Amino acid sequence: MNLERLPNEEKLSLCRKYYLGGFAFLPFLWLVNVVWFFREAFLKPTYTEQLQIKTYVKRSALGLLLWVAVLTTWIIIFQHFRAEWGEVGDYLSFTIPLGIP
């Protein structure tokens, strides 16, 4: 999508939709929001809607970083303790490795 062709009001609306969509457990939308709107928020000359776009981009980046931290923590904990959890660890696994870790 070419953001240059959109009016500023539509840019703000699209940025807000991606920001709110990220709360539906879709952090990828926050990544898209940060990548697409970073230039609009921080590098373009000032216009009326820019302050709100900047806020959505900052919050999207923060939400994305939080998701990455939580997901990374879960992966590390699961990989480290899966065998110790016994049957529960096996039920949480898609593939059950054979043998002793």
N, CA, C and O atoms as a GROMACS GRO file, in nm:
protein
  404
    1MET      N    1   0.085  -0.117   0.000
    1MET     CA    2   0.000   0.000   0.000
    1MET      C    3   0.090   0.124   0.000
    1MET      O    4   0.189   0.130   0.072
    2ASN      N    5   0.053   0.220  -0.080
    2ASN     CA    6   0.127   0.345  -0.087
    2ASN      C    7   0.059   0.448   0.002
    2ASN      O    8  -0.049   0.497  -0.029
    3LEU      N    9   0.123   0.480   0.113
    3LEU     CA   10   0.065   0.576   0.207
    3LEU      C   11   0.069   0.719   0.154
    3LEU      O   12  -0.004   0.805   0.201
    4GLU      N   13   0.153   0.743   0.056
    4GLU     CA   14   0.163   0.877  -0.002
    4GLU      C   15   0.033   0.921  -0.068
    4GLU      O   16   0.002   1.040  -0.074
    5ARG      N   17  -0.043   0.825  -0.118
    5ARG     CA   18  -0.167   0.858  -0.191
    5ARG      C   19  -0.286   0.880  -0.098
    5ARG      O   20  -0.388   0.935  -0.140
    6LEU      N   21  -0.275   0.839   0.027
    6LEU     CA   22  -0.387   0.852   0.121
    6LEU      C   23  -0.391   0.990   0.183
    6LEU      O   24  -0.286   1.048   0.211
    7PRO      N   25  -0.509   1.043   0.204
    7PRO     CA   26  -0.518   1.168   0.281
    7PRO      C   27  -0.480   1.141   0.428
    7PRO      O   28  -0.486   1.028   0.474
    8ASN      N   29  -0.442   1.245   0.497
    8ASN     CA   30  -0.395   1.230   0.635
    8ASN      C   31  -0.500   1.169   0.728
    8ASN      O   32  -0.465   1.094   0.818
    9GLU      N   33  -0.627   1.200   0.706
    9GLU     CA   34  -0.733   1.145   0.790
    9GLU      C   35  -0.742   0.993   0.775
    9GLU      O   36  -0.764   0.922   0.873
   10GLU      N   37  -0.725   0.945   0.652
   10GLU     CA   38  -0.729   0.801   0.628
   10GLU      C   39  -0.605   0.731   0.684
   10GLU      O   40  -0.613   0.617   0.730
   11LYS      N   41  -0.491   0.798   0.679
   11LYS     CA   42  -0.370   0.743   0.739
   11LYS      C   43  -0.392   0.722   0.889
   11LYS      O   44  -0.357   0.618   0.944
   12LEU      N   45  -0.449   0.823   0.953
   12LEU     CA   46  -0.476   0.814   1.096
   12LEU      C   47  -0.575   0.701   1.125
   12LEU      O   48  -0.556   0.625   1.220
   13SER      N   49  -0.677   0.689   1.045
   13SER     CA   50  -0.777   0.584   1.064
   13SER      C   51  -0.715   0.445   1.047
   13SER      O   52  -0.741   0.355   1.127
   14LEU      N   53  -0.633   0.428   0.945
   14LEU     CA   54  -0.567   0.300   0.921
   14LEU      C   55  -0.469   0.266   1.034
   14LEU      O   56  -0.464   0.152   1.080
   15CYS      N   57  -0.394   0.363   1.077
   15CYS     CA   58  -0.298   0.343   1.186
   15CYS      C   59  -0.371   0.302   1.314
   15CYS      O   60  -0.326   0.213   1.386
   16ARG      N   61  -0.484   0.368   1.340
   16ARG     CA   62  -0.563   0.335   1.459
   16ARG      C   63  -0.621   0.194   1.451
   16ARG      O   64  -0.624   0.123   1.551
   17LYS      N   65  -0.666   0.152   1.332
   17LYS     CA   66  -0.721   0.017   1.315
   17LYS      C   67  -0.616  -0.089   1.341
   17LYS      O   68  -0.644  -0.189   1.408
   18TYR      N   69  -0.495  -0.069   1.289
   18TYR     CA   70  -0.388  -0.166   1.313
   18TYR      C   71  -0.348  -0.168   1.461
   18TYR      O   72  -0.319  -0.274   1.516
   19TYR      N   73  -0.347  -0.052   1.523
   19TYR     CA   74  -0.314  -0.045   1.666
   19TYR      C   75  -0.418  -0.123   1.748
   19TYR      O   76  -0.381  -0.204   1.832
   20LEU      N   77  -0.544  -0.098   1.724
   20LEU     CA   78  -0.649  -0.168   1.799
   20LEU      C   79  -0.654  -0.316   1.763
   20LEU      O   80  -0.684  -0.399   1.849
   21GLY      N   81  -0.624  -0.351   1.638
   21GLY     CA   82  -0.622  -0.491   1.597
   21GLY      C   83  -0.517  -0.572   1.671
   21GLY      O   84  -0.534  -0.692   1.691
   22GLY      N   85  -0.409  -0.508   1.711
   22GLY     CA   86  -0.304  -0.576   1.786
   22GLY      C   87  -0.352  -0.628   1.920
   22GLY      O   88  -0.295  -0.724   1.973
   23PHE      N   89  -0.454  -0.566   1.976
   23PHE     CA   90  -0.508  -0.612   2.105
   23PHE      C   91  -0.590  -0.739   2.092
   23PHE      O   92  -0.627  -0.799   2.193
   24ALA      N   93  -0.620  -0.782   1.970
   24ALA     CA   94  -0.694  -0.906   1.947
   24ALA      C   95  -0.595  -1.023   1.934
   24ALA      O   96  -0.616  -1.114   1.854
   25PHE      N   97  -0.487  -1.019   2.013
   25PHE     CA   98  -0.382  -1.120   2.012
   25PHE      C   99  -0.322  -1.136   1.872
   25PHE      O  100  -0.290  -1.247   1.829
   26LEU      N  101  -0.306  -1.023   1.803
   26LEU     CA  102  -0.243  -1.021   1.671
   26LEU      C  103  -0.126  -0.921   1.672
   26LEU      O  104  -0.134  -0.816   1.607
   27PRO      N  105  -0.019  -0.953   1.745
   27PRO     CA  106   0.091  -0.857   1.756
   27PRO      C  107   0.159  -0.828   1.623
   27PRO      O  108   0.231  -0.729   1.610
   28PHE      N  109   0.137  -0.915   1.524
   28PHE     CA  110   0.193  -0.888   1.391
   28PHE      C  111   0.138  -0.756   1.336
   28PHE      O  112   0.208  -0.686   1.262
   29LEU      N  113   0.015  -0.722   1.370
   29LEU     CA  114  -0.042  -0.594   1.324
   29LEU      C  115   0.035  -0.476   1.384
   29LEU      O  116   0.049  -0.373   1.319
   30TRP      N  117   0.083  -0.492   1.507
   30TRP     CA  118   0.164  -0.386   1.565
   30TRP      C  119   0.296  -0.370   1.490
   30TRP      O  120   0.344  -0.258   1.470
   31LEU      N  121   0.354  -0.482   1.450
   31LEU     CA  122   0.477  -0.476   1.371
   31LEU      C  123   0.452  -0.403   1.239
   31LEU      O  124   0.530  -0.316   1.200
   32VAL      N  125   0.345  -0.439   1.171
   32VAL     CA  126   0.310  -0.373   1.045
   32VAL      C  127   0.286  -0.224   1.069
   32VAL      O  128   0.330  -0.140   0.989
   33ASN      N  129   0.218  -0.190   1.176
   33ASN     CA  130   0.190  -0.051   1.208
   33ASN      C  131   0.319   0.028   1.228
   33ASN      O  132   0.333   0.138   1.175
   34VAL      N  133   0.413  -0.028   1.302
   34VAL     CA  134   0.540   0.041   1.326
   34VAL      C  135   0.618   0.057   1.195
   34VAL      O  136   0.671   0.165   1.168
   35VAL      N  137   0.625  -0.047   1.115
   35VAL     CA  138   0.702  -0.040   0.991
   35VAL      C  139   0.639   0.056   0.891
   35VAL      O  140   0.708   0.138   0.831
   36TRP      N  141   0.508   0.047   0.874
   36TRP     CA  142   0.441   0.132   0.775
   36TRP      C  143   0.437   0.279   0.814
   36TRP      O  144   0.457   0.366   0.729
   37PHE      N  145   0.413   0.307   0.940
   37PHE     CA  146   0.386   0.444   0.980
   37PHE      C  147   0.503   0.514   1.049
   37PHE      O  148   0.488   0.629   1.091
   38PHE      N  149   0.617   0.448   1.062
   38PHE     CA  150   0.731   0.512   1.128
   38PHE      C  151   0.772   0.639   1.055
   38PHE      O  152   0.794   0.744   1.117
   39ARG      N  153   0.783   0.630   0.925
   39ARG     CA  154   0.824   0.746   0.845
   39ARG      C  155   0.721   0.859   0.856
   39ARG      O  156   0.757   0.976   0.870
   40GLU      N  157   0.594   0.823   0.851
   40GLU     CA  158   0.487   0.924   0.864
   40GLU      C  159   0.492   0.992   1.001
   40GLU      O  160   0.469   1.112   1.011
   41ALA      N  161   0.521   0.915   1.104
   41ALA     CA  162   0.516   0.968   1.239
   41ALA      C  163   0.637   1.052   1.276
   41ALA      O  164   0.625   1.152   1.346
   42PHE      N  165   0.755   1.012   1.228
   42PHE     CA  166   0.876   1.076   1.279
   42PHE      C  167   0.961   1.150   1.176
   42PHE      O  168   1.044   1.232   1.213
   43LEU      N  169   0.942   1.123   1.048
   43LEU     CA  170   1.031   1.183   0.948
   43LEU      C  171   0.964   1.285   0.857
   43LEU      O  172   1.033   1.366   0.795
   44LYS      N  173   0.832   1.283   0.847
   44LYS     CA  174   0.761   1.377   0.760
   44LYS      C  175   0.746   1.513   0.829
   44LYS      O  176   0.750   1.521   0.952
   45PRO      N  177   0.728   1.618   0.749
   45PRO     CA  178   0.697   1.749   0.809
   45PRO      C  179   0.566   1.742   0.889
   45PRO      O  180   0.479   1.661   0.860
   46THR      N  181   0.556   1.826   0.989
   46THR     CA  182   0.443   1.823   1.081
   46THR      C  183   0.311   1.853   1.012
   46THR      O  184   0.302   1.944   0.930
   47TYR      N  185   0.208   1.775   1.048
   47TYR     CA  186   0.071   1.801   1.006
   47TYR      C  187  -0.021   1.764   1.122
   47TYR      O  188   0.025   1.707   1.221
   48THR      N  189  -0.148   1.794   1.110
   48THR     CA  190  -0.242   1.786   1.221
   48THR      C  191  -0.252   1.647   1.283
   48THR      O  192  -0.247   1.633   1.405
   49GLU      N  193  -0.265   1.544   1.202
   49GLU     CA  194  -0.288   1.408   1.252
   49GLU      C  195  -0.159   1.340   1.296
   49GLU      O  196  -0.164   1.230   1.351
   50GLN      N  197  -0.045   1.402   1.272
   50GLN     CA  198   0.082   1.336   1.297
   50GLN      C  199   0.104   1.302   1.445
   50GLN      O  200   0.161   1.197   1.476
   51LEU      N  201   0.062   1.386   1.534
   51LEU     CA  202   0.080   1.360   1.677
   51LEU      C  203   0.008   1.232   1.720
   51LEU      O  204   0.061   1.153   1.798
   52GLN      N  205  -0.114   1.213   1.671
   52GLN     CA  206  -0.189   1.092   1.704
   52GLN      C  207  -0.125   0.969   1.640
   52GLN      O  208  -0.119   0.864   1.703
   53ILE      N  209  -0.079   0.981   1.517
   53ILE     CA  210  -0.012   0.870   1.450
   53ILE      C  211   0.115   0.832   1.527
   53ILE      O  212   0.146   0.715   1.545
   54LYS      N  213   0.188   0.934   1.571
   54LYS     CA  214   0.310   0.910   1.648
   54LYS      C  215   0.278   0.833   1.777
   54LYS      O  216   0.352   0.743   1.815
   55THR      N  217   0.169   0.868   1.842
   55THR     CA  218   0.128   0.799   1.965
   55THR      C  219   0.095   0.654   1.936
   55THR      O  220   0.137   0.565   2.010
   56TYR      N  221   0.020   0.628   1.829
   56TYR     CA  222  -0.015   0.490   1.793
   56TYR      C  223   0.109   0.408   1.757
   56TYR      O  224   0.117   0.290   1.791
   57VAL      N  225   0.204   0.469   1.688
   57VAL     CA  226   0.326   0.398   1.649
   57VAL      C  227   0.408   0.364   1.773
   57VAL      O  228   0.459   0.253   1.785
   58LYS      N  229   0.422   0.458   1.865
   58LYS     CA  230   0.497   0.432   1.988
   58LYS      C  231   0.431   0.321   2.070
   58LYS      O  232   0.498   0.231   2.121
   59ARG      N  233   0.299   0.328   2.084
   59ARG     CA  234   0.229   0.226   2.161
   59ARG      C  235   0.234   0.090   2.092
   59ARG      O  236   0.243  -0.014   2.159
   60SER      N  237   0.228   0.089   1.961
   60SER     CA  238   0.240  -0.037   1.886
   60SER      C  239   0.377  -0.098   1.908
   60SER      O  240   0.388  -0.220   1.926
   61ALA      N  241   0.481  -0.016   1.906
   61ALA     CA  242   0.617  -0.067   1.929
   61ALA      C  243   0.631  -0.122   2.070
   61ALA      O  244   0.693  -0.226   2.091
   62LEU      N  245   0.573  -0.054   2.167
   62LEU     CA  246   0.578  -0.100   2.305
   62LEU      C  247   0.503  -0.232   2.321
   62LEU      O  248   0.552  -0.324   2.386
   63GLY      N  249   0.385  -0.241   2.263
   63GLY     CA  250   0.308  -0.365   2.269
   63GLY      C  251   0.380  -0.480   2.201
   63GLY      O  252   0.379  -0.592   2.252
   64LEU      N  253   0.443  -0.452   2.088
   64LEU     CA  254   0.518  -0.555   2.016
   64LEU      C  255   0.636  -0.603   2.100
   64LEU      O  256   0.660  -0.724   2.109
   65LEU      N  257   0.709  -0.512   2.162
   65LEU     CA  258   0.821  -0.551   2.247
   65LEU      C  259   0.774  -0.633   2.366
   65LEU      O  260   0.841  -0.729   2.405
   66LEU      N  261   0.661  -0.597   2.423
   66LEU     CA  262   0.606  -0.673   2.534
   66LEU      C  263   0.570  -0.814   2.490
   66LEU      O  264   0.601  -0.911   2.559
   67TRP      N  265   0.505  -0.827   2.374
   67TRP     CA  266   0.470  -0.959   2.321
   67TRP      C  267   0.594  -1.043   2.295
   67TRP      O  268   0.597  -1.162   2.328
   68VAL      N  269   0.696  -0.984   2.237
   68VAL     CA  270   0.820  -1.057   2.209
   68VAL      C  271   0.884  -1.104   2.339
   68VAL      O  272   0.931  -1.218   2.348
   69ALA      N  273   0.885  -1.018   2.440
   69ALA     CA  274   0.944  -1.056   2.570
   69ALA      C  275   0.866  -1.170   2.634
   69ALA      O  276   0.926  -1.265   2.684
   70VAL      N  277   0.733  -1.162   2.634
   70VAL     CA  278   0.651  -1.266   2.694
   70VAL      C  279   0.667  -1.398   2.617
   70VAL      O  280   0.683  -1.503   2.678
   71LEU      N  281   0.662  -1.392   2.486
   71LEU     CA  282   0.674  -1.513   2.405
   71LEU      C  283   0.812  -1.577   2.421
   71LEU      O  284   0.823  -1.699   2.432
   72THR      N  285   0.916  -1.496   2.422
   72THR     CA  286   1.052  -1.548   2.440
   72THR      C  287   1.067  -1.613   2.578
   72THR      O  288   1.128  -1.719   2.590
   73THR      N  289   1.012  -1.548   2.680
   73THR     CA  290   1.017  -1.605   2.815
   73THR      C  291   0.945  -1.739   2.820
   73THR      O  292   0.997  -1.834   2.877
   74TRP      N  293   0.827  -1.747   2.760
   74TRP     CA  294   0.752  -1.872   2.760
   74TRP      C  295   0.829  -1.982   2.686
   74TRP      O  296   0.834  -2.096   2.734
   75ILE      N  297   0.888  -1.951   2.574
   75ILE     CA  298   0.963  -2.051   2.496
   75ILE      C  299   1.081  -2.103   2.577
   75ILE      O  300   1.106  -2.224   2.580
   76ILE      N  301   1.153  -2.014   2.643
   76ILE     CA  302   1.268  -2.056   2.724
   76ILE      C  303   1.223  -2.144   2.840
   76ILE      O  304   1.282  -2.250   2.864
   77ILE      N  305   1.119  -2.102   2.912
   77ILE     CA  306   1.069  -2.181   3.024
   77ILE      C  307   1.019  -2.317   2.976
   77ILE      O  308   1.050  -2.419   3.038
   78PHE      N  309   0.944  -2.320   2.868
   78PHE     CA  310   0.888  -2.445   2.819
   78PHE      C  311   0.998  -2.540   2.773
   78PHE      O  312   0.994  -2.659   2.805
   79GLN      N  313   1.095  -2.489   2.700
   79GLN     CA  314   1.203  -2.575   2.652
   79GLN      C  315   1.288  -2.629   2.767
   79GLN      O  316   1.339  -2.741   2.760
   80HIS      N  317   1.302  -2.550   2.870
   80HIS     CA  318   1.386  -2.591   2.982
   80HIS      C  319   1.316  -2.691   3.074
   80HIS      O  320   1.379  -2.786   3.121
   81PHE      N  321   1.188  -2.672   3.100
   81PHE     CA  322   1.117  -2.751   3.201
   81PHE      C  323   1.017  -2.852   3.146
   81PHE      O  324   0.950  -2.919   3.224
   82ARG      N  325   1.004  -2.864   3.014
   82ARG     CA  326   0.902  -2.952   2.958
   82ARG      C  327   0.914  -3.095   3.010
   82ARG      O  328   0.813  -3.156   3.046
   83ALA      N  329   1.033  -3.147   3.014
   83ALA     CA  330   1.052  -3.286   3.059
   83ALA      C  331   1.017  -3.302   3.207
   83ALA      O  332   0.966  -3.407   3.246
   84GLU      N  333   1.044  -3.201   3.288
   84GLU     CA  334   1.014  -3.208   3.431
   84GLU      C  335   0.863  -3.201   3.458
   84GLU      O  336   0.818  -3.247   3.562
   85TRP      N  337   0.787  -3.144   3.367
   85TRP     CA  338   0.644  -3.130   3.387
   85TRP      C  339   0.570  -3.261   3.361
   85TRP      O  340   0.451  -3.272   3.390
   86GLY      N  341   0.640  -3.360   3.308
   86GLY     CA  342   0.581  -3.491   3.286
   86GLY      C  343   0.468  -3.489   3.185
   86GLY      O  344   0.483  -3.441   3.073
   87GLU      N  345   0.354  -3.543   3.226
   87GLU     CA  346   0.239  -3.559   3.136
   87GLU      C  347   0.186  -3.425   3.086
   87GLU      O  348   0.146  -3.412   2.971
   88VAL      N  349   0.185  -3.325   3.174
   88VAL     CA  350   0.137  -3.193   3.134
   88VAL      C  351   0.225  -3.136   3.022
   88VAL      O  352   0.174  -3.080   2.925
   89GLY      N  353   0.356  -3.150   3.037
   89GLY     CA  354   0.448  -3.105   2.932
   89GLY      C  355   0.426  -3.177   2.802
   89GLY      O  356   0.437  -3.118   2.694
   90ASP      N  357   0.393  -3.308   2.811
   90ASP     CA  358   0.365  -3.384   2.690
   90ASP      C  359   0.237  -3.337   2.622
   90ASP      O  360   0.231  -3.329   2.500
   91TYR      N  361   0.135  -3.305   2.702
   91TYR     CA  362   0.009  -3.258   2.644
   91TYR      C  363   0.025  -3.120   2.578
   91TYR      O  364  -0.046  -3.088   2.482
   92LEU      N  365   0.117  -3.040   2.629
   92LEU     CA  366   0.142  -2.908   2.571
   92LEU      C  367   0.227  -2.915   2.445
   92LEU      O  368   0.237  -2.816   2.371
   93SER      N  369   0.289  -3.028   2.420
   93SER     CA  370   0.378  -3.044   2.304
   93SER      C  371   0.300  -3.091   2.182
   93SER      O  372   0.205  -3.168   2.194
   94PHE      N  373   0.340  -3.042   2.067
   94PHE     CA  374   0.281  -3.091   1.943
   94PHE      C  375   0.346  -3.223   1.902
   94PHE      O  376   0.278  -3.313   1.854
   95THR      N  377   0.476  -3.232   1.922
   95THR     CA  378   0.548  -3.357   1.897
   95THR      C  379   0.617  -3.396   2.026
   95THR      O  380   0.683  -3.314   2.090
   96ILE      N  381   0.604  -3.519   2.064
   96ILE     CA  382   0.662  -3.565   2.190
   96ILE      C  383   0.795  -3.631   2.157
   96ILE      O  384   0.798  -3.734   2.090
   97PRO      N  385   0.906  -3.573   2.205
   97PRO     CA  386   1.036  -3.635   2.177
   97PRO      C  387   1.052  -3.764   2.258
   97PRO      O  388   1.003  -3.774   2.370
   98LEU      N  389   1.120  -3.859   2.200
   98LEU     CA  390   1.142  -3.987   2.265
   98LEU      C  391   1.272  -3.982   2.344
   98LEU      O  392   1.367  -3.914   2.304
   99GLY      N  393   1.276  -4.054   2.453
   99GLY     CA  394   1.399  -4.063   2.531
   99GLY      C  395   1.401  -3.963   2.645
   99GLY      O  396   1.304  -3.890   2.668
  100ILE      N  397   1.512  -3.961   2.713
  100ILE     CA  398   1.532  -3.872   2.827
  100ILE      C  399   1.616  -3.752   2.781
  100ILE      O  400   1.717  -3.771   2.714
  101PRO      N  401   1.575  -3.629   2.817
  101PRO     CA  402   1.649  -3.512   2.771
  101PRO      C  403   1.786  -3.501   2.833
  101PRO      O  404   1.860  -3.406   2.803
   0.00000   0.00000   0.00000
